[in-house]
Amino acid sequence: MQLTFWGAAQTVTGSMHLLEVNNQRILLDCGLYQGKRQLSYDRNLNLPFDAASIDVVILSHAHIDHSGNLPNLVKQGFRGSIWATPATRDLCVAMLQDSGHIQEQDALYVNRKRERDGLPPIQPLYTKHDAVVSIKQFVTIDYHRPFSPAAGVTATFFDAGHILGSAIVALDLAEEGQERRLVFSGDLGRQGMAILRDPETLAAADFLIMESTYGNRRHETRDEARQVLRQAIVETHKRRGKVIIPAFAVGRTQELVYALNELSEAQKIPSLDIYVDSPLAVDVTEVFRAHPECYDEETLALLQQERTPFGFRRLTYVREVEDSKRLNFLRDSAVIISASGMCESGRILHHLKNNIEDSDNTILFSGFQAENTLGRRILDGNRRVRIFGEEYDVRARVTRIEGYSAHADSEELRAWIGHFDRQRLRVVFLVHGEPDSLLALTGLLQRDGFQGVEAPTLGQIFPLA
């Protein structure tokens, strides 16, 4: 038995971990690496293994940095099953097609420049059609129902509380008389957040792969986050400006809508129009409506009262391109939520282009911004940024909310891992974190009595002995 870390190794994106047991190859996640355009394209295209040699994929959740390279894996020869929860599969139907469309559009954009430079065209990483083909290989199973994806392997999904359908994966392995339990956290959610249940805890594992996105940071509380959101809207409204919120279409958009619904009902924000401008977010919100089995008690109680947490007066979901373009001509103050969350593609780029140079406006970040993304450059205080190949001055006010993060912070990660039997747990592999976060969390866990803490590098192999 051995593990090889082929993604999210000392970085936050591209989750992909290869488990080999009984001469079978099991891929835990198959996500897109996100960063500089050419580096991302090359790394995502050139898989570090023969796709046809993979026997099975087990998918923790639908976020693109965990699922987004599945169509490419299938395109290159993978013919096995992709195991996921029902909600994850349904989200992937929308998200992978959207990703395929983005790959096609990116290739068109790059090829226009390559043609001017006399270079041959590149092919998209995969197409929307490739995404549809990959969906055929999904096999769904709900939480707490053990399944056998390969000989000598029993897997069980537990609720990770991160996004709809997100799962902690527990793998009980048997090979040549040896038995091991490997747990993969996927991405862990937070306690007490809206809509979804809290992450479940497990007590036993021999080896643990754990995310560390915010291993060096504490988040605001839900109430503090709501206050930051309220303050940004109130102050921007006084300036008659717009609040532009880059948000992930899955999870973050729905949570922001939930919070805005609460603030609106309590009359704690001015009466203004709120737009969710993302066809993907519209589709994803419909998937949310279809999976109440994932909701927490608070949200279920709203549904029993025939109140929807995803719609209210003055909230408009925007799907059509022409309706999106009309938002450029709004004269009154408004809130515009749009994807992508890291400002790397999608309609948010148009809203930034049209609003970033106006000091009356606010750009409000509500999620993690990976290195080398436009969102990170804006948040880091760059005074000029490039959007669609042109330079723009950042005159809008830039702020952030930490409390709506779907990732556990350092204390929540410590609390979650604290339920494991320290005597049994041999190694904790920290993934999905940047170096500062990994270093900080390693120190905290060692102080808590976890001695075998590793931060794997790309391609590093560990025996599960």
N, C-alpha and C positions, 0 to 999 in steps of 0.2 A: 504494500500500500504506500502511495506517495502522492504529494501535492506539488503542483507547479503553478506559480503565480504569474499569469500572463496578462493581467490588467489590474487597474486600481492599486498598483504597487508603488507606494510612495507618491501617489497622485490621487486625485479625487474621481476621475472618470474612467470609463472603459473596464468596468468590472468583468473579470473573466479568470476563473480558477479551475485548473484541470486536476481531477481526482482519478487516479488509476488504481483499480482493485480487481483481482481475479482476471487479469488481462483484458479488462474493459476500461473504457475511457469515458468518464462522466464530466461534463462541463457545467460548472456552477456559474450561471449567468453568461451572457455574451453581449456585452455592451459596447457602445460607441465611445472611442476616445475623442475628447473634445479639446481643442486648443488651436494653435496656428493651422491655417487652412491646409497647406501642403503636407505638413507633418501628420496632421490628423488623417488626411486622405490616404497617405502611404501606409500609415500604421494600421488603419482599419481594413484597407484592401488586402494587405499581405499578412494573412493569418500565420501565427508562429507554429502551426501544425497542419497536417493534411485534414481538411474538413471531413473527408470520407472516413477517417479513422475514428471519429467521435461516435460513440454508441448512443449517447443520450444527453440531453440538456435538462437541467433542473433550474427553473427561473424563479428568482426570489420576488421580483416585482416588475412593473411595466415601465418604469422610468427609462428613458432612452440610453442613459449611460450604463444600464444593466441589460436591456433587451435589444438595443438598436442595431446590433450587427447580426442578428439572427437571419434576416433575409440574405445577407452576404454569405453566411455559413451554409445555408441551404443551397444557394446559387453555386457554391464551390463544391458541393457534393455530399453534404450531411443529409442522411436519410432516416435518422432515428426520431424518437419522440421528444417533444418539448413539454415537460411536465410543469404545470402552473395551477394556481387557484382559478376558479371560474371568473372572478372579477378581473384578475390579471390578464387572462386570455381576452376578455371583452375589451379591456383598455388597449391591448396590443393590436386588436383589429383596427382601431382608429389611429393609434400612435405610429405603428409601423408603416401604414399607408401614407400618413402625413410625412414621415421621415423619408420615404421613398420619393415623394414629390419634391421635398427639399433637396435630396441628392440630385435629382434631375435638373432642378433650377440652378443649383450650384455649378453643375457641369456646364450648363449653358453659359453662365456668367464667366467662368474660367476660360471656356473655349473661345469666347469673343476676344478676350485678351490674347490668347495663344494664337488665334488667327492673325491678329494685327502684328504679332511678333514672328510670324512665319513658322509657328510650331504646330505639330499634329494635334488633333483634338484628343481629350481624355474621355473615358466612359464614366458615367455615374457609378458610384459605389454599388448601388442597386436601384431598381425602379419601383414604382408603385405596384406594378404587376408582380415583381419578385416578392414584395411584402405579402401580397395576397397568397402567393404560393406557399410561403412559409407558415401561414396561419393554419394550413391543412395539417401540419404536423403536431399541433398542440393537443395535448391530452390533459383534461382538467380533473382536479380532485380537491375537495374542500379541506379546511383545517381539521386536524385531529384524526384523520383517516389514513392509517399507514398504507403505503404502497411499495411495490417492489420494482424499481425501474431497471434493475440489472441483477444478475445472479449474485447472491451473497450480500445484497444491499436492501435494507428496509428504510424508507424515507417517510418522514412525517412533517407536514406544514403546521406551524404555529403562527398566531397573529403577531405581526411585527409592529402594527399600529402606525406605520409610516405613511402609506397612501392606501387607497382602496385596494384590497386584495393582497397587500404586501405580506411576505411570509419570512419567518425564521425557519431554516431547513435543518432538521435533525436527521443524521444519517447513521444508522447502525450497520457496521461493516463486519463481515466475517470472511477470513481468508486463511486457508491452511491451518485451521485450529486457533487462529488469533481473532479476537473480537475487539473492536474499537468503536467508540462513538465520536463522530465529528459533527459539530454544530456550526452552521453558517448563519450569522445574524442577519444577512442582507443589510438593508438600511433600517435602523431602529427609530421608531417614533418617540413621542414624548408623553408624559403623564398629563392627563387632564385637558387635552386639546379637544377642539370641537369636532363633531361629526363621527370620528372613528373611535374604536375601543383603544384602551391603553395597551402597550406591548406586553405580551405574555412573558413570563419568566420560566427558565428551565433550571433544574438542579444539578444535572450530571452531564459531563462530557470528558473525553480524554484530550480532545483537541478542539479549539475554538477559533474560527475566522470571524473577526469582529471589526465593524466599521469604526472609523475614528475621525470623521469629518470635522467635528467640533471638539476634539480632544483637548483643546487648549482654551476653551471659551465657555462662559456661562451665558445662557439666554435670559431674556426678559420673561416675566410671567405673562400669562394670557391677558390679564388685566392691564399690565404695563404696555403690552403690544397694542392693545385696543386704544390706549391713551395716546400713544405715538401716532397711530393711524388717524385718530380724531384730530389731534393737534395739527398734523400736516394738512388735512382737509380744511379745517377752520382758517388757518393762516393763509393758505393759498387762495381760498374763497375771498378773503378780505382784499387780496391783490387782484381779484378777478382773473386769476390764472387757472391753469389746469394741473391736476395731479396725474402724472404718468407713472404707472406701476408695471414694470416688467414682472411677469409672473409665470411660473410653470403651469401649463394647461391642466396638469393632473395634480390634484391635491391643493396646491397653493391658491389657485384661482377660486376653487370652491370654498376654501376656508376664509379667504378675503370677502367673498360674497356673503358668507354666513356672518362675519363680523360687521360688515356694512349694514346688513339687515338688522342686527341688534342695535347698532348706533342710530339707524334711521327710526326704528320703532320707538326708541327712547328719546328721540328728538335731540340727540347730542351732536348732530352734524347739521349744517344748513341743508335746506331742500335744494338739491342739485341733481343733475342727470349723471348716472353712472353707467358706463359702457364696458361690456366684456367683448373685446374685439379680437376674436380668435375662433375660426371655424373648428379647430381641434378642441378648444375649451368647451364650445357648444356641444360637440359630440360627446366629449368626456363627461360633461354634466348629465347628459342623458344616461350614460352608463352608471353614474352615481345613483341616479333615481332607480335604476333597475336592480341595485344590490343593497337593499336595506339590511340584509343579514350581516353586513360589515359595520353597521352603525352602533354608536354608543347609546346608552339609555336616554340621554338628553335629546338626541336627534330623533330617536324612535318616538319619544313623547310628543314632539312637534308634529310628526306624521299622524299620530293618533288623533291630534287635534285638527287634522286636515290643514295644517300649515306647512308650506314648503320652505326649507331653509335656503333654497337656491333661486328664489324669485321674489321680488317685491316691487312696489310702485317706484317708478323712475329708474328702474334697472332695465337695461336693454342688452340683449345678446345680439352681436353683429356677426353675420355669416357672409353676406355678399360683399364683393370687392367695392362696388359703387357706394354702398352704405358706409364702408370703412373710410373711403376717400372723403365722404361728407364731413367726417369728424375733423378734418383739417381746417374746416371753415367755421367751427364753433366759435361764437363770440362770448358766450357765457361760460362761467366757471364750470368745470366738469371733472369727473374722475374717469380715466381710461385705463383699464387693465388689459394687457396684451402680452402674447407670447412672442419670442421665447424668453424664459426666465433669465438667461445669461446674455441676452441681446445679441445672439449670434445669427439669428435668422428670423423670418416671419414678419408680421405686421408691426411689431414693436419698433423695428428699424425705421419705418416711415414716421411713426409718432415721435421718435427721438429726433429725426432729421428736421421735422417741422416745429418742434417745441424746445429743443435743447438750448437755443440761442436767446430765449426770452426769459429774463430774470424774474418775471411774475410767476413762472411755472415751477413746479417741483417734480423732480425725478425721485421716486420712492422705491428703494430696493427692499424686497421682502424675502430674499433667499440667497443661498450661497452663490458667489461669483468665482468661478475657477480662474486660475492663472491664464493669461493670454487671451481672455475674452473681452469683448467690448464693455460688458457690464463691469468687469473688474477694473478696467482702465478708467471708467467714469467714477466708480466708487473710490478708487485710489487717489482721485483728485487731479487727474490729467486735465489741463485747461483747453486742450484741443484734441479732438478724436476724429477718426476717419469712419464715415458711414457711407456705404455704397461708393467707395473710392474717392470721396470728397472730404475735405477738412471742415470741421465745424467747431466754433468756440463753445465751450461749456459755460453758459451764463445762468442756466436754470439752477435752482437750489437743489442740492443732492443730499439725500438723507437715507437712512435705512431703518428697518424694523428687524430685530432679532427674534422676537417672541413668536412669530408665525413660522419659524423654521420647522420643517417636518423631521429634522434630525435631532436625536438626543444630544444634549450638551455634555460637558465633561462629567458633571456630577450625576447626571442621569445615566450615562454609560457606566460609571462606577457602581451605581446602585443596581443596575441590571446585571452586570457580571458578578456582583456580590452574592447573588443567589446560587452560584455554582460552587460545588465542593472543591475547595482549593487543593485538597490532598490528591484528588483524582485528576484534576486538570493539569496536564503535562505542559502544553504550549498554547499560548494565546498569540495568534497571528493578527497583527493590526494592519488593516487595509483601508482603502478609500479615505486617505487623509494626506495632506501635504506635510512636508518634513517637520515644520514647527509643531503641528498638531500631534504627529506621531511621537515626537520626542517628549512632549509634555505628558501625553497620556501614558507612555511607557513608564515615566517616572512615577506618576500617580498610582499605576497598577502595581508596580514593584513595592511602593510604600504600603500598599494595601495587602501585600503578602503573595502576590502572583509573581513568581520568580522567572518562569519560562515565557518571557514576552519577546516576540520577534516582529520586526517590520520588514517583510520580505522585499527584495528588489525584483525588478522585472526579470522573469525567467528563472528565478531561484527555486530549487527543488528541495523539498523536505520529506524524509521518510516518516511514515506514521507508525513508529515502532515504540 
